[in-house]
Amino acid sequence: MRQFKTESKKLLDLMINSIYTNREIFLRELVSNASDAIDKLSFKALTDPSVQLGEEDLAIRLSFDKDARTITVSDNGIGMTESELDKNLGTIAHSGSEAFKDENAEHQGADIDIIGQFGVGFYSSFMVASRVRVVSRAFGADQAFAWESDGIRGYTIEAAKAGERDGAADHGTDVTLFLRASGEDEDLDKFLSEWGLRDLVKRYSNYVRHPVQMMATKSRQLPKPDDAGDDYTPQYEQYQELETLNSMTPIWKKRSSEVEQTDYDEFYKATFHDWEAPARTISFHAEGALSYDVLLFIPGRAPFDLYSKDYEKGLALYSSNVLIQEKCSDLLPDYYNFVRGVVDSPDVALNISRETLQQNRQLRAIAKRVERKIHDELAAMLADERTVYETFFENFGRGLKFGIYESYGAKAGDLADLLLFWSAREERWRTLGEYASAMKEGQDKILYAAGDSRERLGKLPAVTSALGRGYDVLLCTQDIDEFMLQTMRSYRPVTAAAEGESPVEDARELELANVATADLDLATEEEKSAAEQSTKENEALFEAMVKALGEKVSAVRVSANLTDAPACITAQGPISLEMERVMMKGPDAGMMPKAERVLELNAQHPVFAKLVAVHAAGEDDKLALYANLLYDQALLVEGLPVDDPVEFAKNICSLM
């Protein structure tokens, strides 16, 4: 018995138990090796006129024997001599494919695409097999040789047995895996079936350039006998038929002009298990120092688990048509986590197991281009297909908002113009740019209100007052809205440019202001002067109301902004009422900071005159009752719970 060259036992154990994390990839590695062997023979035919090949006959064959617990991967590629078996399989981490690539680098092109790099893929077989037998006959050789090993003690090489590739046309290689006994590992049984092997090929080797074939069991109806009666039951028979399991030509390798949208739709639905066609398809190709093909889909609807902790983002990463990662998260930012698709590059530097990447620099370059393409496609959808984009935004807009919040506003420049908000005045979706272009003269703030529903927000005193003064208000109903807008702080509109020119950034810096803030200034100078005068005249009243309300409010004052409502609650400081409401839903609600509340009164409302009269009469208890009632009803209007519902009910009853 020959010994592996290197510290075989240690290295082999390291590879089997440490390098590979997913043992399903053993078939991917063997199919890739077989594909390389066929490519080497094809290359020989291109460079040596004496070699005559029928390209249509080159294929990879899979077979299994459930009783013998074997899986065999066969190819009719270039094969190996006795010395090549010793060198390629006896020397761990020696890559014959890598050596071939180096020797013929100047001749390789689109027709030859060797996959192997490290010379260790073959040994992934020992993750599932207790013994591996390789029978190979080099192209043009007179003799086939067999290599066999248990992956522990060493290996043997001897002449192949009779019947093992002993014909002149039997060039190529058979790799037979003797799977470990089911008692040792029952999960291995799934590989000893048609559906098990078919599933592995579809997932990992579906786009290998050569056909991967297997005899498949099928069923067909037998002809009806001539003497069969009316009650005849159709009879069926099973038969074997050679079937190609892989698609071979990946759709993302084709130019978009060569593919119908229906083909993209079918690929998307079949690959990503969606019954709806995508809203948008993005296909592009990059060539140069880093070459890659990209096919992206923007779904037509949100998956049910998009906002759950179990949702995994990422694009399928392929290298030379072989699946490396099913979901490579580094290719997508979190705010585009809804995008699905494929990136295929022969140039990405893989680690030794070909399960992860070695150089993030390459991945970052691809990810940056992917991100820009998605942004441009969304911007085009917003401009050209407004209805489609509005549906998209209702499904995925939360993620775009989170991108601005999570980046502390750094991504606002990229994402702000993709956001939509509901206009209280126009009752439709508007962008920030559209809001800015329709602002009344002299307006320097973009006004918004945040809460749990448009209907309730539209009735808030602060909103109706702003609308009555000619200002539009954006109604924000998602939990992330207030946090995102406060992170942005301001918005600078971009003026659309003429065709062929770059957009021009507006000189205005528009503050984003919540209409429920205490320092909002919407009133005229006359109204503000009257409010200030009323505040001075009734200082004693407000002091008495603050005393009655205690720590509930930091101040009571006259509002110049209110028109119809008797009172409203506003907030001053960094915490708004909506932020308080959202944080109170969390697990640490008791530790969350609260908004600094201000009770604002409408000096023109009859209720204010009643407060003045009660205070002048010295009825302190009644004033305290009125102050608490006004405060509680203002909370309810804002969608906030009253501090003491029982006390609130008693106060109402006492008035009745």
For each residue, the residues with C-beta under 8 A, 3 or more apart:
1: 153 154 155 156
2: 86 90 154 155 156 157
3: 8 154
4: 8 9 11 12 90 91 92 154 155
5: 8 90 91 92
6: 11 91 92 93
7: 10 11
8: 3 4 5 11 12 92 154
9: 4 12 13 152
10: 7 13 14
11: 4 6 7 8 14 15 92 93
12: 4 8 9 15 16 92 123 126 151 152
13: 9 10 16 17
14: 10 11 17 18 19
15: 11 12 18 19 20 92 120 123 124
16: 12 13 19 20 123 124 126 127 151
17: 13 14
18: 14 15
19: 14 15 16 120 352 353
20: 15 16 23 25 124 127 353 355
21: 353 355
22: 25 355
23: 20 26 124 127 128
24: 27 28 200 203 204
25: 20 22 28 29 124 204 353 354 355
26: 23 29 30 124 125 127 128 177
27: 24 30 31 71 73 191 197 200 201 204 205
28: 24 25 31 32 200 204 205 322 323
29: 25 26 32 33 121 122 124 125 354
30: 26 27 33 34 73 121 122 125 175
31: 27 28 34 35 60 73 201 204 205 208 212
32: 28 29 35 36 115 116 121 205 208 322
33: 29 30 36 37 97 116 121 122 175
34: 30 31 37 38 60 73 74 75 77 173 175 210
35: 31 32 38 39 60 75 115 208 209 210
36: 32 33 39 40 77 97 100 114 115 116
37: 33 34 40 41 75 77 78 79 172 173
38: 34 35 41 42 58 59 60 75 76 77 78 210
39: 35 36 42 43 77 112 113 114 209 210
40: 36 37 43 44 77 78 97 100 114
41: 37 38 44 45 51 53 58 76 77 78 139 171
42: 38 39 45 46 53 55 58 111 112
43: 39 40 46 47 104 107 108 112
44: 40 41 47 48 51 78 139
45: 41 42 48 51 52 53
46: 42 43 107 111 112
47: 43 44 107
48: 44 45 51
49:
50:
51: 41 44 45 48 139
52: 45
53: 41 42 45 57 58
54: 57 58
55: 42 58
56:
57: 53 54 76
58: 38 41 42 53 54 55 76 77 210
59: 38 75 76 210 211 212 213
60: 31 34 35 38 73 74 75 208 210 211 212 213
61: 72 73 74 75 213 214
62: 71 72 73 74 197 201 212 213 214 245
63: 71 72 74 214 215
64: 70 71 72 191 192 193 197
65: 68 69 70 192
66: 69 192 193
67:
68: 65 178
69: 65 66 178 179 181 182 192
70: 64 65 176 177 178 179
71: 27 62 63 64 176 177 179 191 192 197
72: 61 62 63 64 174 175 176 177
73: 27 30 31 34 60 61 62 174 175
74: 34 60 61 62 63 172 173 174 175
75: 34 35 37 38 59 60 61 172 173
76: 38 41 57 58 59 170 171 172
77: 34 36 37 38 39 40 41 58 139 171 172 173
78: 37 38 40 41 44 138 139 171 172
79: 37 136 137 138 139 141 144 171 172 173
80: 84 85 88 96 136 138 145 173
81: 84 85 138 141 145
82: 85 86 143 145 157
83: 86 87
84: 80 81 87 88 96 136 138
85: 80 81 82 88 89 90 134 136 145 147 157
86: 2 82 83 89 90 91 147 157
87: 83 84 90 91 94 96
88: 80 84 85 91 94 95 96 119
89: 85 86 122 134 147 149 155
90: 2 4 5 85 86 87 147 155 157
91: 4 5 6 86 87 88 94 119
92: 4 5 6 8 11 12 15 119 120 123
93: 6 11 118 119 120
94: 87 88 91 99 119
95: 88 98 99 116 117 118 119
96: 80 84 87 88 99 100 116 119
97: 33 36 40 100 101 114 115 116 117 119
98: 95 101 102 116 117 118 119
99: 94 95 96 102 103
100: 36 40 96 97 103 104 114
101: 97 98 104 105 108 114
102: 98 99 105
103: 99 100
104: 43 100 101 107 108 112
105: 101 102 108
106:
107: 43 46 47 104 112
108: 43 101 104 105 112 113 114
109: 112
110: 113
111: 42 46
112: 39 42 43 46 104 107 108 109
113: 39 108 110 209 320 321 346
114: 36 39 40 97 100 101 108 320
115: 32 35 36 97 319 320 322
116: 32 33 36 95 96 97 98 119 121
117: 95 97 98 350 354
118: 93 95 98 121 352 354
119: 88 91 92 93 94 95 96 97 98 116 122
120: 15 19 92 93 123 124 352 353
121: 29 30 32 33 116 118 124 354
122: 29 30 33 89 119 125 175
123: 12 15 16 92 120 126 151
124: 15 16 20 23 25 26 29 120 121 127
125: 26 29 30 122 128 129 132 151 175 177
126: 12 16 123 129 132 151
127: 16 20 23 26 124
128: 23 26 125 177 179 180 185 188 191
129: 125 126 132 151 177 178 179 180
130: 150 178 179 180 181
131: 148 149 150 151 177 178
132: 125 126 129 148 149 151 175 176 177 178
133: 146 147 148 174 175 176 178
134: 85 89 146 147 148 173 174 175 176
135: 144 145 146 147 160 164 165 173 174 176
136: 79 80 84 85 144 145 146 147 165 172 173 174
137: 79 141 143 144 145 160 165 170 171 172 173
138: 78 79 80 81 84 141 171
139: 41 44 51 77 78 79 171
140: 171
141: 79 81 137 138 144 171
142:
143: 82 137 159 160
144: 79 135 136 137 141 159 160 164 165 166 170
145: 80 81 82 85 135 136 137 157 158 159 160
146: 133 134 135 136 156 157 158 159 160 161 164
147: 85 86 89 90 133 134 135 136 155 156 157
148: 131 132 133 134 155 156
149: 89 131 132 153 154 155 156
150: 130 131 153
151: 12 16 123 125 126 129 131 132
152: 9 12
153: 1 149 150
154: 1 2 3 4 8 149
155: 1 2 4 89 90 147 148 149
156: 1 2 146 147 148 149
157: 2 82 85 86 90 145 146 147
158: 145 146
159: 143 144 145 146
160: 135 137 143 144 145 146 164 165 166
161: 146 164
162: 166
163: 166
164: 135 144 146 160 161 174
165: 135 136 137 144 160 170 171 172 174
166: 144 160 162 163 170
167: 170
168:
169:
170: 76 137 144 165 166 167
171: 41 76 77 78 79 137 138 139 140 141 165
172: 37 74 75 76 77 78 79 136 137 165
173: 34 37 74 75 77 79 80 134 135 136 137
174: 72 73 74 133 134 135 136 164 165
175: 30 33 34 72 73 74 122 125 132 133 134
176: 70 71 72 132 133 134 135
177: 26 70 71 72 125 128 129 131 132
178: 68 69 70 129 130 131 132 133
179: 69 70 71 128 129 130 188 191 192
180: 128 129 130 184 185 188
181: 69 130 184 185
182: 69 185 186 188 189
183: 186
184: 180 181
185: 128 180 181 182 188
186: 182 183 189
187: 190
188: 128 179 180 182 185 191 192
189: 182 186 192 193
190: 187 193 196
191: 27 64 71 128 179 188 196 197 200
192: 64 65 66 69 71 179 188 189 196
193: 64 66 189 190 196 197
194: 197 198 214 216 217
195: 198 199
196: 190 191 192 193 199 200
197: 27 62 64 71 191 193 194 200 201 214 245
198: 194 195 201 202 214 216 245
199: 195 196 202 203
200: 24 27 28 191 196 197 203 204 205
201: 27 31 62 197 198 204 205 206 212 245 246
202: 198 199 206 245 246
203: 24 199 200 206 323 326
204: 24 25 27 28 31 200 201 322 323
205: 27 28 31 32 200 201 208 212 246 322 323
206: 201 202 203 246 247 323
207: 246 247 248 249 250 318 321 322
208: 31 32 35 60 205 212 246 248 321 322
209: 35 39 113 248 321
210: 34 35 38 39 58 59 60 248
211: 59 60 244 246 248
212: 31 59 60 62 201 205 208 244 245 246
213: 59 60 61 62 242 243 244 245
214: 61 62 63 194 197 198 242 243 245
215: 63 240 241 242 243
216: 194 198 240 241 242 243
217: 194 238 239 240
218: 238 239 240 241
219: 236 237 238 239
220: 236 237 239
221: 234 235 236
222: 234 235 236 237
223:
224: 228 232 234
225: 228 232
226:
227:
228: 224 225 232
229: 232
230:
231:
232: 224 225 228 229
233:
234: 221 222 224
235: 221 222
236: 219 220 221 222
237: 219 220 222
238: 217 218 219
239: 217 218 219 220
240: 215 216 217 218
241: 215 216 218
242: 213 214 215 216
243: 213 214 215 216
244: 211 212 213 248
245: 62 197 198 201 202 212 213 214
246: 201 202 205 206 207 208 211 212
247: 206 207 250
248: 207 208 209 210 211 244
249: 207 253 254
250: 207 247 253 254 293 318 321 342 344
251: 254 259 263 264 267 295
252: 283 293 294 295 342 344
253: 249 250 293 321 344
254: 249 250 251 258 259
255: 258 259 283 285
256: 259 281 283
257:
258: 254 255
259: 251 254 255 256 263 264 283
260: 263 264
261: 264 265 281
262: 265 266
263: 251 259 260 266 267
264: 251 259 260 261 267 268 278 281 283 295 297
265: 261 262 268 269 277 278 281
266: 262 263 269 270
267: 251 263 264 270 271
268: 264 265 271 272 274 277 278 281 297 340
269: 265 266 272 273 274 275 276 277
270: 266 267 273
271: 267 268
272: 268 269 297 299 340
273: 269 270
274: 268 269 278 299 300 301 303
275: 269
276: 269 299 300 301
277: 265 268 269 300
278: 264 265 268 274 281 297 298 299 300 340
279: 298 299 300 381 388 391 392
280: 297 298 377 381
281: 256 261 264 265 268 278 295 296 297 298
282: 294 295 296 297 298 341 373 374 377
283: 252 255 256 259 264 294 295 296
284: 293 294 373
285: 255 292 293 294
286: 290 291 292 293 294 366 369
287: 291
288: 291
289: 347
290: 286 345 347 348 362 365 366
291: 286 287 288 345 346 347
292: 285 286 343 344 345 347 348 366
293: 250 252 253 284 285 286 342 343 344 345
294: 252 282 283 284 285 286 341 342 343 344 366 369 370 373
295: 251 252 264 281 282 283 341 342
296: 281 282 283 315 339 340 341 370 373 374
297: 264 268 272 278 280 281 282 339 340 341
298: 278 279 280 281 282 338 339 374 377 378 381 392
299: 272 274 276 278 279 302 303 338 340 395
300: 274 276 277 278 279 391
301: 274 276 395
302: 299 306 338 395 396
303: 274 299 306 311 338
304:
305: 308 310 311
306: 302 303 311 337 338 396 399
307: 311 398
308: 305 311
309:
310: 305
311: 303 305 306 307 308 337
312: 327 329
313: 327 329 332 334 337 338
314: 325 326 327 328 329 330 331 332
315: 296 327 328 331 332 339 340 341 342 343 370
316: 323 325 326 327 328 341 342 343
317: 323 324 325 328 331 342 343 344 348 357
318: 207 250 321 322 323 324 342 343 344 345
319: 115 322 324 344 345 346 348 350 354
320: 113 114 115 344 346
321: 113 207 208 209 250 253 318 344
322: 28 32 115 204 205 207 208 318 319 354
323: 28 203 204 205 206 316 317 318 326
324: 317 318 319 328 348 350 354 355 356 357
325: 314 316 317 328 355 356
326: 203 314 316 323
327: 312 313 314 315 316
328: 314 315 316 317 324 325 331 343 357 363
329: 312 313 314 332
330: 314 357 360 363 364 367
331: 314 315 317 328 343 363 366 367 370
332: 313 314 315 329 336 337 339 367 370 371
333: 336 337 367 371 403
334: 313 337 399 402 403 406
335: 399 400 402 403 406 411 415
336: 332 333 339 371 374 399 403
337: 306 311 313 332 333 334 399
338: 298 299 302 303 306 313 395 396 399
339: 296 297 298 315 332 336 374
340: 268 272 278 296 297 299 315
341: 282 294 295 296 297 315 316
342: 250 252 293 294 295 315 316 317 318
343: 292 293 294 315 316 317 318 328 331 366 370
344: 250 252 253 292 293 294 317 318 319 320 321
345: 290 291 292 293 318 319 348 362 366
346: 113 291 319 320
347: 289 290 291 292 362
348: 290 292 317 319 324 345 357 359 362 363 366
349: 357 358 359 362
350: 117 319 324 354 355 356 357 358
351: 354 355 356 357 358
352: 19 118 120
353: 19 20 21 25 120 356
354: 25 29 117 118 121 319 322 324 350 351
355: 20 21 22 25 324 325 350 351
356: 324 325 350 351 353
357: 317 324 328 330 348 349 350 351 360 362 363
358: 349 350 351
359: 348 349 362 363
360: 330 357 363 364
361: 364 365
362: 290 345 347 348 349 357 359 365 366
363: 328 330 331 348 357 359 360 366 367
364: 330 360 361 367 368
365: 290 361 362 368 369
366: 286 290 292 294 331 343 345 348 362 363 369 370
367: 330 331 332 333 363 364 370 371
368: 364 365 371 372
369: 286 294 365 366 372 373
370: 294 296 315 331 332 343 366 367 373 374
371: 332 333 336 367 368 374 375
372: 368 369 375 376
373: 282 284 294 296 369 370 376 377
374: 282 296 298 336 339 370 371 377 378
375: 371 372 378 379 414 418
376: 372 373 379 380
377: 280 282 298 373 374 380 381
378: 298 374 375 381 382 389 392 418
379: 375 376 382 383 417 418
380: 376 377 383 384
381: 279 280 298 377 378 384 385 388 389 392
382: 378 379 385 386 389 418 431
383: 379 380 386
384: 380 381
385: 381 382 388 389
386: 382 383 389 390
387: 390 391
388: 279 381 385 391 392
389: 378 381 382 385 386 392 393 420
390: 386 387 393 394 420 429
391: 279 300 387 388 394 395
392: 279 298 378 381 388 389 395 396 397
393: 389 390 396 397 400 418 419 420 429
394: 390 391 397
395: 299 301 302 338 391 392
396: 302 306 338 392 393 399 400
397: 392 393 394 400 401 419 420 478
398: 307 401 402 478 480
399: 306 334 335 336 337 338 396 402 403
400: 335 393 396 397 403 404 415 418 419
401: 397 398 404 405 415 419 478 480 481 484
402: 334 335 398 399 405 406 480 484
403: 333 334 335 336 399 400 406 407 411 415
404: 400 401 407 409 411 412 415 416 484 487 488
405: 401 402 408 480 483 484 487
406: 334 335 402 403 411
407: 403 404 410 411 412
408: 405 487
409: 404 412 487 488 489
410: 407 413
411: 335 403 404 406 407 414 415
412: 404 407 409 415 416 487 488 491
413: 410 416
414: 375 411
415: 335 400 401 403 404 411 412 418 419
416: 404 412 413 419 432 488 491
417: 379 431 432 433 494
418: 375 378 379 382 393 400 415
419: 393 397 400 401 415 416 431 432
420: 389 390 393 397 429 430 431
421: 429 430 431 432 435 448 474 475 476
422: 427 428 429 430 454 474 475 476 477
423: 426 427 428 429 430 435 472 473 474 475
424: 427 449 454 457 458 463 467 472 473 474 475
425: 467 472 473
426: 423 430 472
427: 422 423 424
428: 422 423
429: 390 393 420 421 422 423
430: 420 421 422 423 426 434 435 474
431: 382 417 419 420 421 434 435
432: 416 417 419 421 435 436 446 491 493
433: 417 436 437 493 494
434: 430 431 437 438
435: 421 423 430 431 432 438 439 446 472 474
436: 432 433 439 446 491 493 506 508 510
437: 433 434 493
438: 434 435 472
439: 435 436 443 446 472
440: 443 470 471
441:
442:
443: 439 440 471
444: 508 510 511
445: 510 511 512 513 520
446: 432 435 436 439 474 491 510 511 512 513
447: 466 471 472 473 474 513 514 515 520
448: 421 473 474 475 476 481 485 512 513 514 515
449: 424 457 460 462 463 473 474 475 476 514 515 516
450: 457 476 477 481 482 485 514 516 576 578
451: 456 457 460 475 476 477 578 581 638 639
452: 456 477 581 639
453: 456 457 477
454: 422 424 457 458 475 477
455: 458 459
456: 451 452 453 459 460 639
457: 424 449 450 451 453 454 460 463 475 476 477
458: 424 454 455 463 464 475
459: 455 456 463 464 637
460: 449 451 456 457 463 464 515 516 568 637 638
461: 464 465 562 563 564 565 567 568 637
462: 449 465 466 515 516 520 561 562 568 570
463: 424 449 457 458 459 460 466 467 473 475 515
464: 458 459 460 461 467 468 563 564 565
465: 461 462 468 469 515 522 561 562 563 564 565
466: 447 462 463 469 471 472 473 515 522 561
467: 424 425 463 464 470 471 472 473
468: 464 465 563
469: 465 466 522 523 563
470: 440 467
471: 440 443 447 466 467 522
472: 423 424 425 426 435 438 439 447 466 467
473: 423 424 425 447 448 449 463 466 467 515
474: 421 422 423 424 430 435 446 447 448 449
475: 421 422 423 424 448 449 451 454 457 458 463
476: 421 422 448 449 450 451 457 481 482 485
477: 422 450 451 452 453 454 457 481
478: 397 398 401 481
479: 482 483 582
480: 398 401 402 405 483 484
481: 401 448 450 476 477 478 484 485 578
482: 450 476 479 485 486 514 576 578 579 582
483: 405 479 480 486 487 579 582
484: 401 402 404 405 480 481 487 488
485: 448 450 476 481 482 488 512 514
486: 482 483 489 512 574 576 579
487: 404 405 408 409 412 483 484
488: 404 409 412 416 484 485 491 512
489: 409 486 511 512
490: 509 510 511 512
491: 412 416 432 436 446 488 509 510 512
492: 505 506 508 509 510
493: 432 433 436 437 505 506 508 510
494: 417 433 503 504 505 506
495: 503 504 505 506
496: 503
497: 501 502 503 504
498: 501
499:
500:
501: 497 498
502: 497
503: 494 495 496 497
504: 494 495 497
505: 492 493 494 495
506: 436 492 493 494 495
507:
508: 436 444 492 493
509: 490 491 492
510: 436 444 445 446 490 491 492 493
511: 444 445 446 489 490
512: 445 446 448 485 486 488 489 490 491
513: 445 446 447 448 517 520
514: 447 448 449 450 482 485 517 520 576 578
515: 447 448 449 460 462 463 465 466 473 520
516: 449 450 460 462 520 568 569 570 571 576 577 578 638
517: 513 514 520 570 571 572 576
518: 555 570 571 572 598 600
519: 572
520: 445 447 462 513 514 515 516 517 561 570
521: 528
522: 465 466 469 471 560 561
523: 469 527 528 531 560 561
524: 527 528
525: 528 529
526: 529 530
527: 523 524 530 531 560
528: 521 523 524 525 531 532 560
529: 525 526 532 533
530: 526 527 533 534 560 603
531: 523 527 528 534 535 558 559 560 603
532: 528 529 535 536 558
533: 529 530 536 537
534: 530 531 537 538 558 603
535: 531 532 538 539 542 557 558
536: 532 533 539
537: 533 534
538: 534 535 541 542 558 612 615
539: 535 536 542 543
540: 543 544 615
541: 538 544 545 611 612 615 623
542: 535 538 539 545 546 555 556 557
543: 539 540 546 547
544: 540 541 547 548 615 620 623 627
545: 541 542 548 549 556 599 611 623 627
546: 542 543 549 553 555 556
547: 543 544 550
548: 544 545 620 623 624 627 628
549: 545 546 552 553 556 599 627 628 631
550: 547
551:
552: 549 597 631 643
553: 546 549 556 597 598 599 631
554: 572 596 597 598
555: 518 542 546 598 599
556: 542 545 546 549 553 598 599 600 601 627
557: 535 542 598 599 600 601
558: 531 532 534 535 538 600 601 602 603 608
559: 531 562 568 570 600 601 602
560: 522 523 527 528 530 531
561: 462 465 466 520 522 523 600
562: 461 462 465 559 565 567 568 600 601 602 605
563: 461 464 465 468 469 602
564: 461 464 465 602 605
565: 461 464 465 562 568 602 605 637
566: 601 602 605 606 607 608 630
567: 461 562 599 600 601 602 605 607 630 631 633 634
568: 460 461 462 516 559 562 565 600 634 637 638
569: 516 577 597 598 599 600 631 634 635 637 638 640
570: 462 516 517 518 520 559 577 597 598 600
571: 516 517 518 575 576 577 580 595 596 597 598
572: 517 518 519 554 596 598
573: 595 596
574: 486
575: 571 579 580 593 594 595 596
576: 450 482 486 514 516 517 571 579 580 595
577: 516 569 570 571 580 581 595 597 638 640
578: 450 451 481 482 514 516 581 582
579: 482 483 486 575 576 582 583 595
580: 571 575 576 577 583 584 592 593 594 595 640
581: 451 452 577 578 584 585 639 640
582: 479 482 483 578 579 585 586
583: 579 580 586 589 592 593
584: 580 581 589 592
585: 581 582 589
586: 582 583 589 592
587:
588: 591 592
589: 583 584 585 586 592
590:
591: 588
592: 580 583 584 586 588 589
593: 575 580 583
594: 575 580 597
595: 571 573 575 576 577 579 580
596: 554 571 572 573 575
597: 552 553 554 569 570 571 577 594
598: 518 553 554 555 556 557 569 570 571 572
599: 545 549 553 555 556 557 567 569 627 630 631 634
600: 518 556 557 558 559 561 562 567 568 569 570
601: 556 557 558 559 562 566 567 605 607 608 611 630
602: 558 559 562 563 564 565 566 567 605 607 608
603: 530 531 534 558 608
604: 608
605: 562 564 565 566 567 601 602 608 609
606: 566 609 610
607: 566 567 601 602 610 611 630
608: 558 566 601 602 603 604 605 611 612
609: 605 606 612 613
610: 606 607 613 614 626
611: 541 545 601 607 608 614 615 623 626 627
612: 538 541 608 609 615 616
613: 609 610 616 617
614: 610 611 617 619 622 623 626
615: 538 540 541 544 611 612 618 619 623
616: 612 613
617: 613 614
618: 615
619: 614 615 622 623
620: 544 548 623 624
621: 624 625
622: 614 619 625 626
623: 541 544 545 548 611 614 615 619 620 626 627
624: 548 620 621 627 628
625: 621 622 628 629 651 654 655
626: 610 611 614 622 623 629 630
627: 544 545 548 549 556 599 611 623 624 630 631
628: 548 549 624 625 631 632 647 648 651
629: 625 626 632 633 648 651 652 655
630: 566 567 599 601 607 626 627 633 634
631: 549 552 553 567 569 599 627 628 634 635
632: 628 629 635 636 642 643 648 651
633: 567 629 630 636 637
634: 567 568 569 599 630 631 637 638
635: 569 631 632 638 640 641 642 643
636: 632 633 639 640 642
637: 459 460 461 565 568 569 633 634
638: 451 460 516 568 569 577 634 635
639: 451 452 456 581 636
640: 569 577 580 581 635 636
641: 635 645
642: 632 635 636 645 648
643: 552 632 635 647
644: 647 648
645: 641 642 648 649
646: 649 650
647: 628 643 644 650 651
648: 628 629 632 642 644 645 651 652
649: 645 646 652 653
650: 646 647 653 654
651: 625 628 629 632 647 648 654 655
652: 629 648 649 655 656
653: 649 650 656
654: 625 650 651
655: 625 629 651 652
656: 652 653
